[in-house]
Amino acid sequence: MLEQILPAEIFAILLIFVRVGAATMLLPGYGEPFVSPRLRLLLALMVSLVVAPVLSKTLPKMPESATLLTLLIIGEVVIGVFIGTVARMFLAALTTAGMLIGYMSSMANALTNDPSAAQQGSIAGSFLTIVALLTIMTLDLHHMLLMAVVDSYDLFVPGQVPPIADFSDMIARTVAETFLLSFQIAAPFVVVGLIFYLGLGLLGRLMPQMQVFFVAMPLQILLGLSVLFIALPVTLRWFIGSFEDKMLPFVAL
C-alpha cells in the first residue's frame, strides 16, 4: 500500500534526510542557535539529494505498513542525534573550561551571551567557543562532520535496531573525556592561579594591613588574560586534535 503512495526514490531521500537532518541540528557549525533552522533543513535536504544515489543500495526495502515505517524513521533519528550529540559535547567542554578559567582569573562574574549555548556563560568560555568554531570552519573539519554522517551508513545499517547499549556507553565515555579535556585546557590557569593565591596568602600574613582584595583582583585579571593569549594556540591545537580523533572513527577512510 505504501508503494502506491510513496515512490521508492522519495522513500530513499526521506530516509537519508531523517538521519542527516537530525545530525545537522546538533553538529558544531551547523546546529548553532544563530543558524536558521530553515537553512539547516535546506542543507540536510541538499546533502540527501546528493548522496541518495550512492546510499540507495544500503537502504532497506520500503516497509509494508506505516508502523514499520515509523519505527524505521525513529531508528534513523536516534542515530543522527547520537552522532550530533557526540560532536556537540566537545563544544560543551569549552564552556566548562571557560568557567574554570573564569574562577581562577577573577572573571567568573563577567558573564556574556554564549552564542553556541544560547544562554549566559563566562566570557572566557564564549571566547573559546567562538574561536573553536572559527577554527573548525577554517580547517574544513565541518566537511569531515558531513562525511562522518554519510559514512555512518557503513557502521549503522538502516533497518537494523540501533545499538542503544553501545550508544549509552559511548555517550558516558564521551562525557568523561570532555570533562578531562576541559580540565586540561584550564590546567595552565589552575597552576598559575594556585601559585598566585599562595603568594597572596603569604603577603596577607606578612602585611595584614594591606587590602589584598583590591590589590590582587586587577593583577589576577591581567595575569589571566596574559596566560589566555599565551596558551591559546596550544589550547586550540589540543582541542582540535581531540575533536578530530573522536570523530574519525565515524569516517570510512
C-alpha positions in Angstrom: 0.0 0.0 0.0 2.8 2.4 0.8 4.4 1.7 -2.5 1.5 3.4 -4.2 1.6 6.5 -2.0 5.4 6.8 -1.5 7.7 6.0 -4.6 10.9 4.3 -3.9 13.1 7.3 -4.8 11.3 9.6 -2.5 11.4 6.9 0.2 15.2 6.7 -0.1 15.6 10.5 0.0 13.3 10.7 3.0 15.2 8.0 5.0 18.5 9.7 4.3 17.1 13.1 5.1 15.9 11.9 8.5 19.4 10.9 9.7 21.3 13.8 8.1 18.7 16.3 9.3 18.8 15.0 12.9 22.6 15.2 12.9 22.7 18.7 11.3 20.6 20.1 14.1 23.4 19.3 16.6 26.7 19.3 14.7 29.1 22.1 15.5 28.9 24.9 13.0 25.7 23.7 11.5 23.5 23.3 14.6 24.3 26.6 16.3 21.3 28.6 17.6 22.2 31.6 15.5 21.9 29.5 12.3 18.4 29.5 10.9 16.6 26.1 11.2 15.4 26.5 7.6 19.0 26.8 6.4 19.9 23.6 8.3 17.0 21.7 6.9 17.8 23.0 3.4 21.4 21.9 3.8 20.3 18.5 5.0 17.9 18.1 2.0 20.7 19.1 -0.4 23.1 16.6 1.1 20.4 13.9 1.0 19.7 14.6 -2.7 23.5 14.4 -3.5 24.2 11.2 -1.6 20.9 9.4 -2.3 22.2 7.6 -5.5 25.2 6.3 -3.6 23.5 5.2 -0.4 20.3 3.8 -2.0 22.0 0.4 -2.2 22.4 0.2 1.6 18.8 1.2 2.4 16.2 -1.4 3.2 13.1 -2.0 1.1 10.1 0.1 1.7 8.1 -1.3 4.7 4.7 -2.7 4.1 2.9 -0.8 6.8 3.1 2.7 8.3 4.0 1.3 11.7 7.2 -0.3 10.4 8.0 3.0 8.5 7.6 4.9 11.7 9.9 2.6 13.6 12.5 2.9 10.8 12.4 6.7 10.9 12.7 6.7 14.7 15.8 4.5 14.4 17.4 6.9 11.9 16.6 9.9 14.1 18.3 8.1 17.1 21.5 7.5 15.0 21.6 11.1 13.7 21.1 12.6 17.2 23.8 10.3 18.6 26.4 11.5 16.1 25.4 15.1 16.6 25.5 14.8 20.4 29.0 13.3 20.4 30.3 16.2 18.4 28.3 18.8 20.4 29.8 17.6 23.7 33.2 18.8 22.7 31.9 22.4 22.5 30.4 22.0 25.9 33.9 21.1 27.1 35.0 24.6 26.1 32.1 26.1 28.2 33.2 24.1 31.2 36.9 25.1 30.7 35.8 28.7 30.4 34.1 28.6 33.8 37.3 27.1 35.3 39.3 29.8 33.7 36.9 32.4 35.0 37.2 31.2 38.6 40.9 31.2 38.5 41.2 34.6 36.9 38.6 36.6 38.8 36.3 36.7 35.8 33.6 34.3 37.0 31.1 37.1 37.3 31.9 38.5 33.8 29.0 36.8 32.1 28.1 37.3 28.4 25.9 35.7 25.9 27.3 32.4 24.7 26.1 32.1 21.0 26.7 28.4 21.0 24.8 27.5 24.1 22.2 30.3 23.6 22.5 31.3 27.3 24.7 33.4 29.6 28.2 32.0 30.1 31.6 33.0 31.2 33.4 35.4 28.9 36.3 33.1 28.6 34.0 30.2 27.6 32.2 32.3 25.0 35.6 33.4 23.5 36.9 29.9 23.4 33.7 28.6 21.8 33.7 31.3 19.0 37.4 30.7 18.3 36.9 26.9 18.2 34.0 27.2 15.7 36.1 29.6 13.5 39.0 27.1 13.6 36.7 24.2 12.7 35.5 26.1 9.7 38.9 27.3 8.7 40.4 23.7 8.8 37.4 22.3 6.9 36.5 20.0 9.7 32.9 20.8 9.1 33.3 18.7 5.9 34.6 15.8 8.0 31.4 16.1 10.1 29.3 15.6 7.0 31.5 12.8 5.8 31.0 11.1 9.2 27.2 11.3 8.9 27.3 9.9 5.4 29.9 7.2 6.2 27.8 6.2 9.3 25.7 4.1 6.9 28.5 1.6 6.9 28.6 1.4 10.7 24.8 1.6 11.4 22.9 -0.1 8.6 19.4 1.3 8.2 16.7 -1.1 9.1 18.6 -2.7 11.9 17.9 -2.0 15.6 20.3 0.8 16.8 22.8 -0.5 19.4 21.3 1.6 22.2 23.6 0.0 24.9 26.7 0.9 22.8 25.4 4.4 22.3 24.9 4.9 26.0 28.3 3.6 26.8 30.0 5.9 24.2 28.0 8.9 25.5 29.1 8.2 29.0 32.8 7.8 28.0 32.5 11.0 25.9 31.2 12.9 28.8 34.2 11.7 30.9 36.6 12.6 28.1 35.1 16.1 27.7 35.4 16.8 31.4 39.0 15.7 31.3 39.6 17.8 28.2 38.1 20.9 29.9 40.4 20.5 32.8 43.4 20.0 30.6 42.5 23.2 28.7 42.2 25.1 32.0 45.3 23.5 33.6 47.7 26.4 33.0 45.2 28.8 34.7 44.8 26.4 37.6 48.5 26.2 38.1 49.1 29.9 37.8 46.1 30.7 40.0 47.2 28.4 42.8 50.7 30.0 42.8 49.1 33.4 42.8 46.8 32.5 45.7 49.7 31.1 47.6 51.7 34.4 47.1 48.6 36.4 48.2 48.3 34.2 51.3 51.9 34.8 52.3 51.5 38.6 51.5 48.5 38.8 53.7 50.3 37.2 56.6 53.3 39.5 56.2 51.2 42.7 55.7 47.8 42.3 57.4 47.0 46.0 56.9 47.1 45.7 53.1 43.8 45.4 51.2 44.6 42.2 49.4 41.3 42.1 47.5 41.7 45.5 45.9 45.3 44.9 45.0 45.0 41.3 43.8 42.0 41.4 41.6 43.3 43.7 38.8 46.6 41.8 38.9 44.8 38.5 38.7 42.7 39.6 35.7 45.7 40.9 33.9 47.6 37.6 34.7 44.6 35.5 33.5 44.4 37.4 30.2 48.1 37.1 29.6 48.0 33.3 30.2 45.0 33.0 27.9 46.7 34.6 24.9 49.9 32.8 25.5 48.2 29.4 25.9 45.5 29.9 23.2 47.4 28.4 20.2 48.3 25.2 22.2 44.8 25.1 23.7 43.1 25.2 20.2 45.6 22.6 18.8 44.8 20.2 21.7 41.1 20.7 21.3 41.1 20.3 17.6 43.2 17.1 17.9 40.9 15.6 20.5 37.8 16.6 18.4 39.2 15.1 15.2 40.3 11.8 17.0 36.8 11.4 18.3 35.0 11.9 15.0 37.4 10.0 12.8 36.0 6.6 13.7 32.8 7.6 12.0 34.6 8.3 8.8 35.4 5.4 6.4 39.0 6.2 5.4 
